[in-house]
Amino acid sequence: MGTRTYRTVLIGNGNVASHLSDALKITGHDVLSVGGRTRTQPIPTDADFYVIAVTDSAIASVAQEVGDVSGLVVHTAGSVPMSILPQRNRGVLYPLQTFTKGRPIDMQTVPLFIESDGDISLLRQIACQISNNVREMDSIRRRYLHLAAVFACNFANACYAISSDVAAKAGLA
């Protein structure tokens, strides 16, 4: 008996969407990518799983376009609460990772934080197919985790920039 796969609609064309699409396809899911915030094709209404992987500010409007579907609808943002989704069967699939198109990432090692007040078993099953590191986390705690991760990543980059400025002012760069 093989792993169950699902008809998945992926909305987004950025870094997160690109990597999630690849990971879902590798695990055998039937992934239909319909583009980002602006699309030329309609969003199907008969999928099992919908992934909204667009900028944080566009999640609400895209979720409204998805409408009242029977499939599980999730977004991928760390700082946006699950409650922004109007669907009854909703959740969050948040990868704690910086993504760059064209830079390979072993998704099996990426921590995935999930939340759902719909079909949590379906979300857990799909998340566990993508990653070996899946944990449940509510919207409030996930927002703090995201803030801490952004601070840690960007603080190091800020320190590099300051170091470069100091070295340049001293004629060392």
LUMFI-536060 format. One record per atom (N, C-alpha, C, O): residue in one letter; x, y, z. Coordinates in steps of 0.02 Angstrom, whole numbers, padded with zeros to 5 digits, always signed. Example, Ala and Ser with C-alpha at 12.3 -4.5 7.8 and 13.67 -1.06 7.14 Angstrom:
REM LUMFI-536060
a+00660-00284+00390;a+00615-00225+00390;a+00660-00165+00390;a+00712-00166+00423;s+00642-00112+00354;s+00684-00053+00357;s+00645+00002+00394;s+00670+00057+00402;
//
This chain:
REM LUMFI-536060
m+00043-00059+00000;m+00000+00000+00000;m+00044+00062+00000;m+00085+00070+00045;g+00037+00104-00049;g+00080+00163-00056;g+00054+00222-00016;g+00002+00219+00016;t+00092+00276-00020;t+00073+00338+00013;t+00016+00370-00025;t+00017+00374-00086;r-00033+00394+00011;r-00090+00427-00021;r-00069+00495-00048;r-00032+00532-00015;t-00090+00510-00108;t-00076+00575-00138;t-00142+00612-00151;t-00195+00581-00153;y-00137+00677-00159;y-00196+00718-00165;y-00190+00766-00223;y-00136+00786-00244;r-00248+00784-00249;r-00251+00836-00301;r-00241+00902-00265;r-00281+00921-00222;t-00188+00937-00282;t-00166+00997-00246;t-00164+01057-00293;t-00138+01053-00349;v-00193+01111-00270;v-00189+01174-00307;v-00140+01219-00270;v-00149+01232-00210;l-00090+01242-00305;l-00039+01285-00275;l-00046+01354-00305;l-00040+01363-00366;i-00059+01404-00262;i-00067+01472-00285;i-00007+01512-00262;i+00003+01522-00202;g+00033+01534-00308;g+00094+01571-00294;g+00147+01552-00345;g+00145+01498-00373;n+00194+01597-00356;n+00248+01582-00402;n+00315+01607-00377;n+00362+01615-00415;g+00318+01620-00312;g+00381+01643-00282;g+00423+01585-00257;g+00414+01527-00277;n+00470+01601-00213;n+00518+01552-00189;n+00486+01496-00149;n+00501+01437-00160;v+00442+01513-00102;v+00409+01462-00061;v+00367+01417-00106;v+00370+01356-00100;a+00327+01446-00150;a+00284+01407-00194;a+00325+01360-00238;a+00306+01302-00247;s+00380+01384-00264;s+00423+01344-00307;s+00449+01282-00271;s+00445+01227-00297;h+00476+01292-00211;h+00504+01236-00173;h+00450+01188-00148;h+00459+01127-00150;l+00393+01215-00126;l+00339+01171-00104;l+00310+01131-00162;l+00295+01072-00155;s+00304+01162-00220;s+00279+01127-00278;s+00324+01068-00295;s+00301+01013-00306;d+00390+01080-00295;d+00437+01026-00309;d+00431+00970-00258;d+00430+00911-00276;a+00426+00988-00194;a+00422+00938-00141;a+00358+00898-00146;a+00358+00837-00136;l+00303+00931-00161;l+00239+00895-00169;l+00240+00848-00229;l+00214+00792-00226;k+00270+00871-00284;k+00274+00829-00343;k+00319+00768-00331;k+00303+00713-00354;i+00374+00778-00295;i+00419+00723-00280;i+00383+00669-00239;i+00396+00609-00248;t+00338+00690-00195;t+00301+00642-00154;t+00241+00614-00191;t+00202+00576-00161;g+00231+00632-00254;g+00180+00601-00296;g+00114+00638-00300;g+00067+00612-00330;h+00109+00697-00271;h+00047+00734-00274;h+00035+00761-00344;h+00082+00779-00380;d-00027+00765-00362;d-00048+00795-00425;d-00054+00870-00413;d-00106+00893-00389;v-00002+00908-00431;v+00001+00980-00415;v-00016+01021-00477;v+00015+01015-00529;l-00067+01063-00468;l-00085+01111-00520;l-00066+01180-00494;l-00097+01205-00448;s-00016+01210-00525;s+00004+01277-00507;s-00036+01325-00550;s-00037+01320-00612;v-00070+01373-00518;v-00114+01418-00556;v-00086+01489-00558;v-00122+01535-00580;g-00025+01499-00537;g+00004+01566-00538;g-00001+01600-00470;g-00021+01569-00421;g+00016+01664-00469;g+00017+01701-00406;g-00045+01742-00395;g-00101+01719-00407;r-00035+01803-00371;r-00092+01847-00356;r-00134+01861-00417;r-00195+01867-00414;t-00100+01867-00475;t-00136+01876-00537;t-00129+01812-00577;t-00074+01785-00585;r-00185+01787-00603;r-00185+01723-00637;r-00223+01729-00703;r-00267+01771-00711;t-00205+01686-00749;t-00241+01682-00812;t-00289+01623-00813;t-00333+01620-00856;q-00281+01577-00765;q-00328+01521-00762;q-00366+01522-00696;q-00340+01545-00645;p-00427+01497-00697;p-00467+01497-00635;p-00441+01448-00584;p-00405+01401-00600;i-00459+01459-00521;i-00441+01414-00468;i-00492+01357-00467;i-00552+01369-00459;p-00469+01295-00476;p-00516+01238-00475;p-00552+01233-00407;p-00524+01253-00356;t-00611+01207-00408;t-00650+01201-00346;t-00655+01129-00321;t-00689+01116-00271;d-00622+01083-00355;d-00629+01012-00338;d-00565+00979-00311;d-00559+00918-00313;a-00518+01018-00287;a-00455+00990-00261;a-00462+00967-00189;a-00508+00988-00154;d-00416+00925-00167;d-00414+00901-00098;d-00378+00951-00053;d-00393+00957+00006;f-00329+00986-00082;f-00282+01026-00042;f-00264+01089-00082;f-00246+01085-00141;y-00270+01147-00050;y-00254+01211-00080;y-00198+01244-00040;y-00204+01250+00021;v-00145+01265-00073;v-00089+01298-00040;v-00085+01369-00066;v-00074+01380-00126;i-00094+01418-00022;i-00088+01489-00040;i-00019+01511-00018;i-00006+01522+00041;a+00026+01519-00066;a+00096+01538-00052;a+00111+01603-00088;a+00151+01605-00135;v+00078+01656-00065;v+00087+01723-00094;v+00112+01769-00039;v+00119+01748+00019;t+00126+01832-00055;t+00148+01879-00004;t+00095+01885+00050;t+00035+01876+00038;d+00118+01900+00111;d+00073+01903+00168;d+00013+01949+00155;d-00043+01932+00174;s+00025+02006+00123;s-00029+02054+00113;s-00081+02031+00062;s-00135+02060+00058;a-00066+01979+00023;a-00112+01955-00028;a-00151+01893-00006;a-00196+01871-00042;i-00135+01864+00051;i-00167+01802+00072;i-00242+01809+00077;i-00279+01767+00051;a-00266+01861+00110;a-00339+01868+00121;a-00377+01873+00055;a-00429+01840+00048;s-00353+01912+00008;s-00389+01920-00055;s-00387+01856-00097;s-00437+01838-00129;v-00332+01821-00096;v-00327+01758-00132;v-00374+01706-00100;v-00407+01668-00135;a-00375+01704-00034;a-00419+01657+00002;a-00492+01671-00016;a-00532+01624-00023;q-00511+01735-00023;q-00579+01752-00043;q-00594+01724-00113;q-00649+01700-00126;e-00544+01728-00158;e-00553+01702-00226;e-00561+01626-00226;e-00598+01598-00267;v-00525+01592-00181;v-00531+01519-00177;v-00603+01501-00160;v-00631+01453-00188;g-00632+01538-00115;g-00703+01528-00099;g-00715+01470-00052;g-00670+01446-00018;d-00777+01448-00051;d-00799+01395-00006;d-00790+01327-00040;d-00836+01302-00072;v-00732+01299-00034;v-00717+01234-00064;v-00717+01180-00009;v-00712+01196+00050;s-00723+01118-00029;s-00723+01065+00022;s-00653+01044+00041;s-00643+01014+00094;g-00603+01057-00001;g-00535+01038+00014;g-00505+01081+00069;g-00531+01135+00085;l-00450+01058+00098;l-00414+01095+00150;l-00375+01153+00118;l-00338+01142+00070;v-00385+01213+00144;v-00351+01273+00119;v-00301+01297+00171;v-00319+01308+00228;v-00237+01303+00150;v-00186+01326+00197;v-00147+01384+00166;v-00145+01392+00105;h-00118+01425+00210;h-00068+01474+00187;h-00001+01455+00217;h+00003+01412+00261;t+00052+01488+00194;t+00120+01468+00214;t+00156+01521+00255;t+00216+01515+00266;a+00121+01572+00277;a+00154+01629+00311;a+00165+01615+00385;a+00124+01584+00419;g+00221+01639+00410;g+00236+01632+00481;g+00203+01684+00524;g+00187+01670+00582;s+00192+01743+00498;s+00167+01798+00539;s+00093+01813+00530;s+00067+01859+00561;v+00059+01774+00489;v-00012+01786+00474;v-00054+01732+00510;v-00040+01673+00502;p-00104+01753+00548;p-00144+01703+00584;p-00187+01661+00536;p-00205+01683+00482;m-00201+01601+00558;m-00244+01556+00519;m-00313+01587+00508;m-00345+01574+00457;s-00335+01627+00555;s-00403+01655+00553;s-00414+01701+00493;s-00471+01720+00480;i-00362+01719+00457;i-00370+01761+00397;i-00405+01722+00341;i-00434+01752+00295;l-00403+01657+00345;l-00435+01615+00295;l-00509+01607+00312;l-00526+01587+00368;p-00554+01622+00266;p-00626+01617+00281;p-00654+01547+00276;p-00711+01534+00297;q-00615+01500+00250;q-00641+01433+00239;q-00650+01396+00306;q-00616+01410+00356;r-00698+01350+00307;r-00710+01309+00367;r-00654+01258+00377;r-00635+01244+00434;n-00628+01231+00323;n-00575+01181+00325;n-00510+01217+00306;n-00492+01220+00247;r-00476+01243+00356;r-00419+01287+00344;r-00360+01269+00389;r-00366+01233+00438;g-00302+01296+00370;g-00243+01283+00410;g-00183+01324+00386;g-00189+01368+00344;v-00126+01308+00416;v-00063+01340+00400;v-00010+01286+00392;v-00007+01238+00431;l+00031+01293+00341;l+00089+01250+00329;l+00149+01297+00322;l+00164+01322+00268;y+00183+01309+00378;y+00236+01360+00381;y+00304+01326+00382;y+00322+01293+00431;p+00343+01334+00328;p+00412+01309+00328;p+00459+01361+00359;p+00461+01418+00337;l+00496+01340+00409;l+00545+01385+00442;l+00610+01381+00403;l+00657+01345+00422;q+00613+01419+00348;q+00670+01414+00303;q+00670+01475+00257;q+00616+01500+00238;t+00728+01500+00240;t+00735+01550+00188;t+00743+01514+00122;t+00785+01470+00116;f+00702+01531+00073;f+00703+01498+00008;f+00729+01544-00046;f+00714+01604-00046;t+00767+01516-00092;t+00790+01552-00150;t+00778+01507-00210;t+00799+01449-00210;k+00745+01533-00262;k+00733+01493-00322;k+00801+01472-00350;k+00848+01510-00352;g+00804+01410-00373;g+00864+01385-00404;g+00916+01359-00354;g+00965+01328-00374;r+00906+01372-00289;r+00953+01346-00239;r+00920+01285-00207;r+00870+01292-00171;p+00948+01226-00219;p+00916+01165-00193;p+00915+01164-00117;p+00961+01186-00083;i+00860+01138-00091;i+00851+01129-00019;i+00823+01059-00008;i+00778+01037-00044;d+00850+01025+00040;d+00824+00960+00059;d+00762+00972+00103;d+00769+00982+00163;m+00704+00970+00073;m+00642+00985+00110;m+00629+00936+00167;m+00592+00952+00214;q+00659+00877+00164;q+00650+00829+00219;q+00679+00855+00284;q+00660+00832+00337;t+00726+00903+00280;t+00757+00930+00341;t+00728+00996+00363;t+00745+01022+00416;v+00683+01025+00324;v+00653+01090+00339;v+00599+01081+00392;v+00552+01042+00382;p+00603+01117+00448;p+00549+01114+00498;p+00484+01143+00469;p+00484+01198+00443;l+00430+01105+00475;l+00365+01127+00453;l+00320+01134+00515;l+00314+01087+00554;f+00289+01192+00522;f+00244+01204+00578;f+00174+01207+00550;f+00159+01245+00504;i+00130+01166+00579;i+00062+01160+00553;i+00011+01181+00605;i+00022+01176+00665;e-00046+01203+00580;e-00103+01221+00622;e-00165+01212+00579;e-00165+01227+00519;s-00218+01186+00609;s-00281+01179+00573;s-00338+01172+00621;s-00332+01140+00674;d-00394+01203+00604;d-00455+01190+00641;d-00502+01151+00595;d-00563+01147+00607;g-00473+01124+00542;g-00509+01081+00495;g-00481+01011+00500;g-00484+00980+00553;d-00455+00986+00445;d-00430+00918+00442;d-00355+00916+00459;d-00313+00913+00414;i-00339+00917+00524;i-00269+00916+00546;i-00235+00851+00526;i-00174+00851+00514;s-00272+00796+00523;s-00240+00733+00505;s-00217+00734+00432;s-00163+00709+00416;l-00256+00764+00388;l-00235+00771+00318;l-00174+00816+00313;l-00126+00800+00279;l-00176+00873+00348;l-00119+00919+00346;l-00056+00886+00374;l-00002+00893+00345;r-00063+00849+00429;r-00005+00814+00458;r+00022+00762+00409;r+00083+00756+00401;q-00023+00725+00377;q-00001+00674+00329;q+00039+00705+00272;q+00093+00680+00255;i+00013+00758+00243;i+00048+00791+00187;i+00114+00821+00211;i+00165+00813+00178;a+00114+00855+00268;a+00175+00885+00295;a+00228+00833+00308;a+00287+00844+00294;c+00208+00775+00334;c+00256+00722+00349;c+00284+00689+00286;c+00337+00658+00288;q+00248+00695+00231;q+00274+00671+00167;q+00329+00718+00141;q+00375+00696+00106;i+00324+00781+00159;i+00371+00832+00136;i+00433+00835+00181;i+00489+00841+00156;s+00423+00831+00246;s+00477+00842+00295;s+00476+00790+00350;s+00423+00763+00368;n+00535+00777+00377;n+00542+00732+00435;n+00535+00771+00500;n+00542+00742+00554;n+00523+00836+00496;n+00521+00879+00555;n+00456+00920+00554;n+00456+00977+00531;v+00402+00891+00579;v+00336+00924+00577;v+00311+00932+00649;v+00313+00886+00689;r+00289+00993+00664;r+00263+01008+00731;r+00200+01051+00725;r+00194+01092+00680;e+00154+01041+00772;e+00096+01084+00776;e+00114+01147+00816;e+00150+01143+00865;m+00088+01204+00793;m+00100+01267+00828;m+00043+01315+00811;m+00024+01322+00753;d+00017+01349+00862;d-00037+01396+00850;d-00011+01462+00821;d+00049+01474+00819;s-00058+01503+00797;s-00040+01565+00762;s+00001+01614+00804;s+00047+01645+00779;i-00015+01619+00868;i+00021+01667+00911;i+00093+01645+00920;i+00139+01685+00911;r+00104+01583+00938;r+00172+01559+00947;r+00211+01558+00882;r+00271+01573+00881;r+00177+01542+00826;r+00210+01541+00761;r+00234+01611+00741;r+00287+01619+00712;r+00194+01662+00758;r+00214+01731+00742;r+00279+01749+00779;r+00323+01781+00751;y+00284+01729+00842;y+00345+01742+00881;y+00405+01703+00853;y+00460+01728+00849;l+00392+01641+00833;l+00445+01600+00803;l+00470+01634+00739;l+00530+01638+00728;h+00424+01657+00698;h+00442+01691+00635;h+00482+01754+00649;h+00533+01767+00617;l+00460+01793+00698;l+00495+01855+00716;l+00566+01839+00739;l+00614+01872+00719;a+00574+01788+00781;a+00640+01769+00805;a+00685+01746+00747;a+00744+01762+00745;a+00656+01708+00701;a+00695+01683+00644;a+00717+01740+00598;a+00774+01741+00575;v+00671+01786+00584;v+00688+01843+00542;v+00742+01886+00575;v+00790+01907+00543;f+00735+01897+00639;f+00785+01936+00676;f+00853+01901+00674;f+00903+01934+00659;a+00855+01837+00687;a+00919+01800+00687;a+00952+01803+00619;a+01012+01814+00614;c+00914+01792+00566;c+00941+01791+00499;c+00964+01861+00478;c+01020+01870+00453;n+00922+01910+00488;n+00937+01978+00466;n+00988+02013+00510;n+01024+02056+00487;f+00991+01995+00574;f+01040+02026+00619;f+01110+02007+00596;f+01155+02050+00596;a+01120+01944+00577;a+01186+01924+00552;a+01204+01963+00489;a+01261+01986+00483;n+01157+01972+00444;n+01170+02011+00383;n+01185+02084+00399;n+01229+02114+00368;a+01149+02112+00447;a+01162+02182+00468;a+01232+02188+00497;a+01267+02237+00485;c+01253+02138+00536;c+01320+02139+00565;c+01373+02136+00511;c+01425+02170+00516;y+01362+02096+00459;y+01409+02094+00403;y+01414+02162+00369;y+01469+02185+00353;a+01359+02195+00358;a+01358+02261+00326;a+01395+02312+00369;a+01433+02352+00343;i+01382+02312+00434;i+01416+02359+00479;i+01491+02345+00479;i+01531+02392+00477;s+01510+02282+00482;s+01581+02264+00480;s+01615+02288+00417;s+01672+02312+00419;s+01580+02281+00361;s+01607+02304+00298;s+01617+02380+00299;s+01668+02405+00275;d+01568+02417+00326;d+01573+02490+00331;d+01632+02511+00375;d+01669+02556+00358;v+01640+02477+00432;v+01695+02492+00478;v+01762+02480+00443;v+01807+02522+00447;a+01768+02423+00410;a+01830+02407+00375;a+01844+02458+00319;a+01902+02478+00310;a+01792+02478+00281;a+01801+02526+00227;a+01823+02594+00253;a+01867+02626+00223;k+01794+02616+00310;k+01813+02680+00338;k+01886+02681+00363;k+01918+02733+00365;a+01909+02621+00380;a+01979+02616+00403;a+02026+02601+00345;a+02086+02592+00356;g+02000+02599+00284;g+02041+02586+00226;g+02061+02513+00219;g+02111+02496+00187;l+02023+02469+00251;l+02039+02397+00250;l+02000+02358+00198;l+02013+02298+00187;a+01953+02390+00167;a+01912+02352+00118;a+01919+02381+00049;a+01888+02356+00002;
//
